[in-house]
Amino acid sequence: ASFTFPEPKRSGDIVFEIKGLSHSFGSNHLFKGLSRIVTRGEKLAIVGKNGIGKTTLLNIIAERLTPSEGFVKQGANISISYFKQDEIDHLPKDKTILEFIESVTPFELFPRIKTMLGSFLFFEESWDKKISILSGGEKVRLAFMNILLNPGNVLLLDEPTTHLDMDSCEILLENLKNFKGTIIFVSHDIYFIDNIATSVLYFAKNRDIINFSGNYSEYIACYGEEKRVAEEKKSEIKETLSA
């Protein structure tokens, strides 16, 4: 089954203006001096090692965290939907799949609930399952259905493919490719990044940030994975010697 989810309201052409953004937790300096413009329809992948500030940047953009320096200015008519790593923990465990989807579906889409559930691999025999007994992947699919039924025109996604099998990942990819708004996402899933991203923001270990226009394969072709790792190690050695 296939289903076309509602389109979000159109935002302004400039979605975010990021200027001189830096953040630290005490003596732990994550990133410094990030400046860029995020435009409508852009699908920006934030990549880099764990603990380097990717989720922190999402939280700053979502106005859930105040940066140490700099600012993020929202454009016109911006509405944000934020999928966090713990999103599935907030689903109502006592409801069934069908009860939950009925509670979040706009009235005009009620006649298509069955098709919508089927498009996310929820078939009739599973509709009476309590959310509490669902697998991690099923919960992620359900959480995304909720977001796509009432979408903001900006999606912030933190590791969205965690728990997903290949079929579920393909369903999510297809829906995000068709999404008419702006997407900023953190992921380690190279296949997912390569199929979604139109631009890449790479967080290096030395706190350098690379802005790249193009998908992940184009980024690697331009910078080279081995070259990138070598430059990071060179920078780390230099910092150690100067300490």
N, C-alpha and C positions, 0 to 999 in steps of 0.2 A: 504494500500500500504506500501511496505517496500523499503528502499533505503540504500545502503552502501556508506557512505561518504568517500572521499579520505583519505588515511592514511598519517600522517605527516612524514617528514623526520626523520630518526633515530638520536637521540641525543647520547651523551656519557653516560656511566653508571652512573656517578655522575652528577646530574643536577644542584644542588646548594650545596655549602658548606657555612653554616651559622656559624659565629664565634663571640662569645662575643657580640651579638647584643642587644643594649639597645636604648630606645627612650623616649624622654620627650618633651612635649610642655610647655615651661616655667617651672612652679613648678608642673605641672601635669606629674608624672612619670608613664608611661604605662607599660613597661616591661623591664627587666634587665637580661643581661647575657645569652641570648638565643644562644645555639650552637647545631647544628644538621646537618646531611647530608640528602639531599633529593635525592633519587635514581630514575633512569629511570623506568617508569611504575607505580610509587607510586601514590596513590590517597589520599592526605593528607587533612583531615578536620581540620580547625581551629575553635575551639568552645570556648564559654565563654559569659559573659554578655555584653550588649552594652557598648560602651565607654571605653573598656579595651585594645584596640589596635589591634584588628584583621585586620581591613581594613588598618590600618597604616602599618602592617607587609606586606600585599599584595603590597602596594605602594612602600615599600622599596625593595621588591623582584623585582618589575617591574622597578626599577631604576627611579621612579617618586618622590622619597623622599630620602634624605640623612639621615642615622641614626645618633643619638647622639653619639653612640659608636659602635665599631665592624664593621663587613662587611658581605656582601653576595657576594660570588664568583661564577660566572656562570661556568658550565662545558663546554664541547666541543659541537659545533653545536647546540646551543640553540636558538630557536625562540619562542617568547611568544605571545599568544593571550589573551587579558585581557577583561573579561566581567565585567563591573562596574555597580553599582546600577543605574546610570543615562544613561546607554547605549541606552535605547530606545529613549531618548531625542535627540539623534544624528542621528536617521534615517531620510532619506530625505522625508519630509512630503508631498511634491508635487508629488511624484512618486506613481504609483500603486504597488500592491504586485508583479505582474508579471514583471513590468518594473524594479523594484529593483533587483529581483532575477536574471533576465537576465543580469543585469549590473555587478553582482558579480560572476556569474557562469563560471568556466573554460570552454573553447571552447569544449573540448572533452566530457563534461557532458551535453551539450545542448540537445541532443536527449532524456535525461531522466528528463528534468525539470518538466514535469507533474507528474511523479512518485514521484519526490523529494518533490514537493509542497504537494501532497496528503499524503506523509508520515508524514508531519508536520501539518496535518489537514487543509490545505488550498485547498479547492475544487474549481472546475472551476467557479462556480457562484460568488466566492469571488475575483477572480484574478484581476478584474478591480477596486477593492476598493482602494481609496487613503489611504496611510499610516496614514494620519492625522486623519482619522475617526476610526481607528482600536482600539480595546480594549487594555488594558495594557498587557494581556496575549498573544494576537495576535502579539503585537510588540515584546515581549520577544522571542516568537517562531521565528519570522523573524530575529531578531538579532542573534540568535543562528545558524540559517541556514547559515547566512553570515560567522560566525566564522568557522563552520564545513566544509564549502565549500573550505575555504582557511586556514586550521588550522596550527597554530604553533605546535611544539611538546611539548609545555608546555601551559596548559590552567590555567589561574588565574581567578577564579569565585567569585564574591562578591554578596552573596544572590541571586543566580540564579533563585530560585523558586518563588520569589516575583511576584505576579500577576497571577501565573499559577494555572489553575484548575487541578483536578486529572488526566484527560486524557493527558493534556499537560505535566504535571510532569512526567508521565510514559514514554512519548515519549522522553523527555530529558534524563531520567534515562537510557533508553535503548541505546541511542546514546553514552552517556558518559561511560557506562559499556564497550561498544565495542571500545572505543577510545584507541589507541595503545600508546599514549604518556603519559605524566605526568600531573596530575591535583592537584592543590592546591586551596582549596575553603573554603569560609566562609559561614556558614549557621546556621539557628536556626531550620530548618526542620529536625526533628529526623528521620523520615522515609527516607528522601532523604540521610541524612548522613549515615545511617545504610546500605543503599543499594549501596553506592558508595565507602565509605572510606575503605582504607586498613590500615590506621594509623590515629591517633588523636593527635593534639596538643592542650592541654587544658590550657586556660588562666584563672587563678584564681584571685579573687579580691585582694589577698595579693601580687600580682605580681609574685607569683610562677608560673612556667610553667611545665606542665606534658607532657612528651613525651611518647606516648603509641603505640605499634605495634599491630594493630588489629582494628576491626570496633567498632562502638559506643556501641553496646550491650555488646561486650566483655570488653570495657573500664568500663562501668557501673558495670558489674559483678565483675570486679577486684577491683574497687575503691568504688563503691556504691555511689549513689546520695546523700543519707542522710549523709554519712560519709564525703563526699566532702564539703557539705554545712556547716556541723558542724565545720570542720577544718577551713574554711574561716571565720566563725563567731568568733572562738577562736582566730585567728590571728588578726582580727579587734579589738577585746577587748584588746588584748595585746598591739597593736599599740596605742590605745587610752590611756591606763594606762601609757605608757612610754612617751607620748607626753608632 
